Amino acid sequence: MDFQKLIADLPNQCWQRQWESGTRKNRRYWDHICLSEHGRRILKRCPAATGGYQLLRQQALAEGIAASDQYDLVVSCVAYDSRNKALIGCLRKTGIDDFPAGWGSLFTGRASFAAFTHQQWVAWVNQHDHEGRWTHWGTYVSERYGYGKS
């Protein structure tokens, strides 16, 4: 929970590096992630110790893929419902109030980070469906999930 202590001595402080249970041995996510100066300054806790474990794993995977040089563009991406305030604020204890806006600036690696809402995706599909192929789908998801309603 003390990020400065953790980052100063990852091999001895990171629980993921020490974990030796079954097939889950020595997860080296931090070996693939490079923190920005902003990230070093803003983080109060390790994101994996609170609500950001999956985001950290995903970012490490994206950086590992980018390091393979097999792709020109690698993006770690999250699609989420804009009404999910718990998810949006899941990193508040780490120093990030809004994960979609704050996550990408934590790193300086080759992989980008993007986030968009389900509502934005449905609106984009509806706006660009000039031939009407997705009209029924757009209506269904809008009605099913209440997109476009206050």
Secondary structure, 3 states (H helix, E strand, C coil): CCHHHHHHCHHHHCHHHHCEECCEECCCHHHCCCECHHHHHHCCCCHHHCCCHHHHHHHHHHHHHHHCCCCCCCEEEEEECCCCHHHHCCCHHHCCCCHHHHCHHHECCCCEEEEEEHHHHHHHHHHHCCCCCCHHHHHHHHHHHCCCCC
